[in-house]
Amino acid sequence: MMRFVLKTLPIVALALVAAGCSSITNLTPSKLPRNANGLYQIEAAWQTREQSVVPGSVTPQVMIGSELYPMRPVPTVEGRFEAFVPVPAGQNLLRYQFKFDFQNYRMNVRRSNSYLSPGYRLEVSDKF
């Protein structure tokens, strides 16, 4: 049993270190005033220290239920992305997540990977 623990400990430690190398930060306020066009800006930052991520392969999206809205890079700010998503006039609460798809190398093989953020809420109010 001890031999098994000693053999698997480095693998578990490496997995924990690799899992902590990237982060998604929600930059969207939790409350916004209702606007006339019904589109609301959702923003996020993605940071990674993973050396294996293929440059230019990051594809960020806002996920609302099963709908995906592509995000675009914010000009002049590296690692920041935005999207405009609809909130219908009668709806006051929007639940969303961020999904970042990317390519990286594992054992010299290029693979698809993704990170999914926790869930967030945006409250849209007529009274602000």
Residue frames relative to the residue before (quaternion, step in Angstrom):
aa qw qx qy qz dx dy dz
M 1.0000 0.0000 0.0000 0.0000 0.00 0.00 0.00
M 0.6663 0.5046 -0.3004 0.4596 3.59 0.89 -0.92
R 0.6243 0.5384 -0.3324 0.4581 3.57 1.03 -0.77
F 0.6348 0.5258 -0.3165 0.4694 3.60 1.02 -0.84
V 0.6566 0.5058 -0.3081 0.4671 3.60 0.90 -0.89
L 0.6743 0.4950 -0.2989 0.4593 3.59 0.91 -0.87
K 0.6669 0.4927 -0.3043 0.4689 3.59 1.07 -0.67
T 0.7424 0.4198 -0.2347 0.4664 3.59 0.96 -0.79
L 0.5020 0.6809 -0.4164 0.3330 3.60 1.17 -0.39
P 0.6745 0.4777 -0.3272 0.4580 3.68 0.81 -0.78
I 0.6339 0.5281 -0.3294 0.4591 3.59 1.04 -0.73
V 0.6589 0.4928 -0.3031 0.4808 3.59 0.94 -0.86
A 0.6473 0.5171 -0.3184 0.4606 3.60 0.94 -0.85
L 0.6517 0.5090 -0.3108 0.4686 3.59 0.95 -0.83
A 0.6457 0.5136 -0.3212 0.4649 3.59 0.95 -0.81
L 0.6565 0.5028 -0.3138 0.4666 3.61 0.96 -0.79
V 0.6483 0.5043 -0.3162 0.4747 3.58 0.97 -0.79
A 0.6703 0.4945 -0.3023 0.4634 3.60 0.90 -0.88
A 0.6509 0.5237 -0.3214 0.4459 3.59 0.99 -0.76
G 0.7192 0.4456 -0.2549 0.4681 3.59 1.06 -0.60
C 0.5127 0.6909 -0.3914 0.3266 3.59 1.23 0.13
S 0.7582 0.2864 -0.1810 0.5571 3.61 1.18 -0.25
S 0.0167 -0.7975 0.6031 0.0087 3.54 -1.16 0.62
I 0.2338 -0.7210 0.6373 0.1393 3.51 -1.26 0.66
T 0.0971 -0.7929 0.6010 0.0259 3.56 -0.83 1.05
N 0.3400 -0.7286 0.5615 0.1956 3.56 -0.80 1.05
L 0.1325 -0.8085 0.5714 0.0468 3.62 -0.73 1.05
T 0.5037 0.6562 -0.4080 0.3862 3.58 1.31 0.17
P 0.4671 -0.6531 0.5020 0.3214 3.62 -0.91 0.79
S 0.5236 -0.6480 0.4496 0.3221 3.59 -1.12 0.51
K 0.7701 0.1937 -0.1275 0.5942 3.61 1.26 -0.35
L 0.0036 0.7769 -0.6292 0.0220 3.54 -1.06 0.89
P 0.4902 -0.6377 0.4893 0.3371 3.59 -1.12 0.55
R 0.5449 -0.6038 0.4615 0.3543 3.56 -1.12 0.67
N 0.1444 -0.7884 0.5921 0.0835 3.56 -1.02 0.80
A 0.6844 -0.5382 0.3280 0.3666 3.55 -1.27 0.44
N 0.7394 0.4332 -0.2574 0.4465 3.62 0.93 -0.76
G 0.4484 -0.7380 0.4207 0.2781 3.63 1.23 -0.12
L 0.5975 0.5325 -0.3722 0.4699 3.60 1.27 0.26
Y 0.1078 -0.8070 0.5805 0.0107 3.56 -0.92 0.97
Q 0.4336 -0.7121 0.4983 0.2382 3.54 -0.97 0.95
I 0.0980 -0.7518 0.6519 0.0155 3.52 -0.92 1.09
E 0.0365 -0.8262 0.5610 -0.0377 3.59 -0.76 1.05
A 0.0102 0.7906 -0.6116 0.0278 3.54 -1.12 0.73
A 0.2434 -0.7213 0.6248 0.1738 3.51 -1.32 0.42
W 0.1116 -0.7711 0.6242 0.0580 3.55 -1.07 0.78
Q 0.0307 -0.7856 0.6174 -0.0244 3.50 -0.81 1.09
T 0.0289 0.7909 -0.6108 0.0230 3.53 -1.05 0.76
R 0.2372 -0.7386 0.6129 0.1503 3.50 -1.22 0.65
E 0.4222 0.7115 -0.4585 0.3244 3.54 1.31 0.12
Q 0.3498 -0.7533 0.5263 0.1819 3.55 -0.68 1.10
S 0.6555 0.5612 -0.3065 0.4018 3.58 1.17 -0.52
V 0.4958 0.6561 -0.4436 0.3562 3.65 1.21 -0.14
V 0.4029 -0.7103 0.5270 0.2356 3.56 -0.86 1.00
P 0.4519 -0.7001 0.4766 0.2801 3.61 -0.65 1.06
G 0.8124 0.2479 -0.2043 0.4867 3.56 -0.98 0.89
S 0.6005 0.5965 -0.3596 0.3929 3.60 1.21 -0.01
V 0.5090 0.6652 -0.4191 0.3503 3.61 1.24 -0.14
T 0.0297 -0.7836 0.6197 -0.0330 3.56 -0.87 1.08
P 0.0882 -0.8300 0.5497 0.0349 3.61 -0.10 1.24
Q 0.0423 -0.7856 0.6172 -0.0075 3.55 -1.18 0.71
V 0.3236 -0.6660 0.6237 0.2505 3.54 -1.31 0.42
M 0.1700 -0.7887 0.5866 0.0702 3.55 -0.84 1.01
I 0.0003 -0.7701 0.6360 -0.0502 3.56 -0.71 1.18
G 0.7795 -0.0824 -0.0037 0.6210 3.55 -0.18 1.28
S 0.7603 -0.2947 0.2390 0.5273 3.57 -0.65 -1.10
E 0.5351 0.6233 -0.3983 0.4080 3.60 1.31 0.03
L 0.1569 -0.7734 0.6086 0.0825 3.57 -1.05 0.82
Y 0.1182 -0.7752 0.6196 0.0360 3.56 -0.93 0.99
P 0.3899 -0.7388 0.4927 0.2438 3.60 -0.60 1.10
M 0.2815 -0.7338 0.5961 0.1644 3.54 -1.14 0.74
R 0.2341 -0.7551 0.5933 0.1520 3.56 -1.18 0.54
P 0.5788 -0.5895 0.4201 0.3756 3.59 -1.11 0.53
V 0.4235 -0.6525 0.5617 0.2816 3.55 -1.14 0.69
P 0.4803 -0.6885 0.4507 0.3036 3.61 -0.71 1.01
T 0.8620 0.1547 -0.1619 0.4547 3.55 -1.14 0.84
V 0.7002 0.3860 -0.2860 0.5281 3.63 1.20 0.12
E 0.3019 -0.7863 0.5146 0.1606 3.57 -0.35 1.24
G 0.8311 0.2346 -0.1826 0.4700 3.55 -1.02 0.86
R 0.6286 0.4996 -0.3457 0.4856 3.60 1.27 0.22
F 0.0645 -0.8115 0.5800 -0.0280 3.55 -0.94 0.98
E 0.1024 -0.7985 0.5921 0.0367 3.57 -1.17 0.63
A 0.0235 -0.7528 0.6570 0.0323 3.51 -1.35 0.44
F 0.2857 -0.7112 0.6091 0.2037 3.53 -1.25 0.48
V 0.0672 -0.8197 0.5686 -0.0164 3.55 -0.61 1.17
P 0.4691 -0.6906 0.4725 0.2825 3.59 -1.06 0.70
V 0.0496 -0.7281 0.6815 0.0546 3.51 -1.25 0.67
P 0.4023 -0.7409 0.4798 0.2428 3.62 -0.47 1.15
A 0.6762 -0.5428 0.3341 0.3695 3.56 -1.18 0.69
G 0.7374 0.4224 -0.2450 0.4667 3.63 0.93 -0.76
Q 0.6277 0.5423 -0.3260 0.4534 3.59 1.25 -0.12
N 0.1981 -0.8117 0.5439 0.0777 3.57 -0.87 1.01
L 0.7683 0.2951 -0.1522 0.5472 3.58 1.22 -0.35
L 0.0785 -0.7783 0.6228 0.0167 3.54 -0.94 0.96
R 0.1405 -0.7623 0.6282 0.0673 3.57 -0.85 1.02
Y 0.0819 0.8115 -0.5676 0.1124 3.57 -0.81 1.03
Q 0.1652 -0.7357 0.6469 0.1139 3.51 -1.41 0.28
F 0.3646 -0.6828 0.5763 0.2622 3.53 -1.32 0.25
K 0.0883 -0.7643 0.6371 0.0464 3.54 -1.09 0.79
F 0.0749 -0.7913 0.6068 0.0054 3.55 -0.70 1.12
D 0.1256 -0.7735 0.6202 0.0373 3.56 -0.56 1.24
F 0.1028 0.7882 -0.6003 0.0887 3.57 -1.08 0.73
Q 0.3996 -0.6630 0.5733 0.2682 3.52 -1.37 0.21
N 0.0742 0.7793 -0.6220 0.0175 3.55 -1.13 0.65
Y 0.4681 -0.6607 0.5147 0.2820 3.51 -1.33 0.30
R 0.0082 0.7500 -0.6608 0.0289 3.54 -0.99 0.97
M 0.8311 -0.0596 -0.0073 0.5529 3.56 -0.62 1.14
N 0.6684 -0.5433 0.2654 0.4332 3.57 1.02 0.96
V 0.5905 0.5134 -0.3825 0.4913 3.58 1.21 0.50
R 0.3745 -0.7244 0.5347 0.2216 3.59 -0.83 1.00
R 0.0037 0.8200 -0.5686 0.0658 3.55 -0.73 1.12
S 0.4670 -0.6343 0.5341 0.3072 3.53 -1.28 0.42
N 0.0126 0.7820 -0.6218 0.0415 3.53 -1.08 0.79
S 0.0359 -0.8020 0.5937 0.0555 3.58 -1.23 0.18
Y 0.2247 -0.7236 0.6347 0.1520 3.49 -1.35 0.45
L 0.1529 -0.7670 0.6196 0.0670 3.54 -1.05 0.85
S 0.3719 -0.7400 0.5174 0.2155 3.57 -0.77 1.03
P 0.5866 -0.4974 0.4534 0.4504 3.56 -1.26 0.01
G 0.6175 -0.5519 0.4048 0.3876 3.59 -1.26 0.15
Y 0.1367 -0.7688 0.6213 0.0649 3.55 -1.18 0.70
R 0.2704 -0.7428 0.5927 0.1542 3.53 -1.35 0.38
L 0.0938 -0.7487 0.6533 0.0625 3.52 -1.14 0.77
E 0.1828 -0.7731 0.6018 0.0825 3.54 -0.76 1.10
V 0.1363 -0.7724 0.6180 0.0530 3.57 -0.79 1.06
S 0.0350 -0.8420 0.5361 -0.0497 3.54 -0.61 1.17
D 0.4296 -0.6661 0.5466 0.2702 3.55 -1.16 0.70
K 0.7129 0.3603 -0.2197 0.5601 3.56 1.20 -0.53
F 0.0948 0.8239 -0.5495 0.1014 3.57 -0.43 1.13
